[in-house]
Amino acid sequence: MFKYKIYGLITETDVEFAHLVTADEQSASDVIIHRGNIEDEVTAHLDTVGARAYDIHFDRSVFRNKGGYYKITDGKEIVYETKEGYTPEMVGPWLLGFAYAMLLLERNTLAVHCSAISDKDGAFLISGVPGAGKSSLTKVLLERGYGIMADDVAAVRIDNDGTNVYPAFPYQKLCRNEVEKRELDEDDLIYINEDKDKFLVPVNEAFVGEKRPLRFLIFIVVSNTDKVAVQKLSGLNQLFALRENLFLARLTGPWLNEKPLMDLCLKVASGCPVYLIERPAGVDTLSEMADTVEKIAAEVG
């Protein structure tokens, strides 16, 4: 078994993840990931929910995909069974993706699809649909000296000391064209296949490996505007902006409207400023967007 630290949790797993931060072997485990015989159980359960290949709840979730079957229980355990032709390592991205996001939900923690950026005062999240410019904006901010806590998914939890962001791992996910554009040596990177041609690129000393207080949220959209524009959201717009950018939001279903999730999203979104940045399509506005983010950071204080 291997032990890693991810999202502030000590995770013991029978799958090796070369990109995760290792934990002390003597540390008590918060989460266990292991192989099991669960195909029949998961299949029988999903037969009760119609055509969906998943069922999400705050105490127990299950799903299946082309790689295997997965059961997540009480925010403490992820059990998986691989399908023929798949190894535990091959289903690793789903274990750390959908399965771990479901586990976090069971721990009243939101897995947000975003980049988590850190400065001297805390952390802020930058989210947006694919192609909105999230990863490119993150790159510019790193070049300006900011730290990074997560490139794809960050964990947000309300603790006794306030709302905090918990880090993922010290790598960025980049598509092959971005790797080639930066002239990075593929031999120094970790190749991952998440139905897309991607690599894990180390961020080295820019990684911030401890929790930081959540300062604000930013959501990027591409619109018909002719320049970068920003607006501060309020009321239900804050709530729905956050909910729509949860990592699990693509798995639509009744769970998205259940009271525990709505309450949790409302508490997080109402506890810090939420901004919408609009940028024009087909125009390089990265510098302007980075300036806008830095202005927001200065105003939030």
C-alpha positions, 0 to 999 in steps of 0.5 A: 500500500502507498500513502499520499497527501491530497486535499488535506487528507492522508490517503492509503491506496493500493494504486501507485500515483507518481504525481502525488505528495507522499505521506509519512508511513506512520500517519493515520489514514483518512481515506482508503482506496482499494480493489474489491469485488463490487461489479454485481453490487454496483450494477444492481444498485444502478439498475434502480436509478434508470439509465444513469451510470452513477448515483450520488449521495452525501453518504454513499455513491456509486458509478461505472464507466468503461474502465470499471466499477466504483463504490464510495462510502462515508467519505472514508473508502473508495472500492473499485473493480476494473473491467477486462483490459484495464489495470488499477493504474489505468483507472487511476484518473477516475479514482482521483477524479470522479470517485475522490470528488464524490468522497469529498462531497461525503465529507461536506467538501466541494470539489471545484473544477478550477485553478487554485492560486495562492498569494500572501493573503490566501487563495482564490479560484479561477474557473471556466468552461473548456477554452475559456482561458483558465489554464493560460491565465494560470500560467501568466499568474505563475509567471508573475510570482503567484503560487499554485495549489491545484490546476484542475480540481481544488477542495473547498471546505468550511472549517472552524477557522473559516472557509479553506482551500486544500491543495491537490498535487504539484503538477499542471495538466497540459494538452500536447499542443501546449507542451509542444508550444512551451518546448517541454521535454516529454521525457521529464513529464508524466503522460496521462490519458483521460480521453484527452492527450495530456501530460502532467508538468511539475510546478516545482517551488510554485506549489503551495502544499498547505491549506489557505483561506479562500479569498474570492472566486472568479469565473471566466466566460467568452462572450461578444464583448470587445474587451475584458469586462468584470462584474461582481455577482450577488445573490443566487448568481453567486450560488449557481456560478459555484454549483455549475463549476463543481467537478461533478456538475457534469453528472446531472441528476437529482443530487444537484438540487438536494438541500445539503448541496445547495446549503453547502454551495450557498455558505461557500459562495456567500462567504466570499466575493464572486466575480464574472470575467467576460473576455472576447473570443479570438483575441489574446487578452491574457495580460488584461485578464491577469491585470484584472485578477490582480486588481480584484486581489488588491480590492478584496484586501 
